[in-house]
């Protein structure tokens, strides 16, 4: 087995932003460990698909262990898995809270811990987390659970960047605005596009391009890169 090719782990990889991230890294000849609940086996021998609930520690263990066994190394982790529940804050149920925390927070914690431990063996690596452009509230948008989790991920990105800088491991985040994915029906695209100063929704490929840029930008760490059509700058 050749271990010269770089290897990226992508969570939430079966559709939307995650699927575009997989395509972007394959164009760069990375091997890919792709995981999501519903992911199917790939005919590409350089893509290892591992199905499972990313909030379950056992899934994280399988993803990293099988990735190392198959490809010999882990160079980059892209934490893309996430869910959004848009309700007025007082209407969120305990089940809503637990679902968001399971995917957005536990899903980050378990696999990032294991991936960084693997990267430490080689004194190099990169973690990129897809968070959200939640710097400012948007009137009429119900963003409380997103802010609770994605805001935490933005903060931990900076904390981990400092903690692991001397080990040669970089940690960054991409904070998208509202992006065209299967999560958003086409009939809402015009309305959702209006949340952004550029007047449109983002494309999943644009978010993937930002992830690839950060992966190649070796002097950037602790950065929250907004890909949000100007939303974080003001409206």
Beta strands, then each sheet from edge to edge (+ up, - down):
strand 1: 7-11
strand 2: 31-36
strand 3: 47-51
strand 4: 76-79
strand 5: 125-130
strand 6: 169-176
strand 7: 179-180
strand 8: 202-203
strand 9: 224-227
sheet 1: 3+ 2+ 1+ 4+ 5+ 6+ 9+
sheet 2: 7+ 8+
end
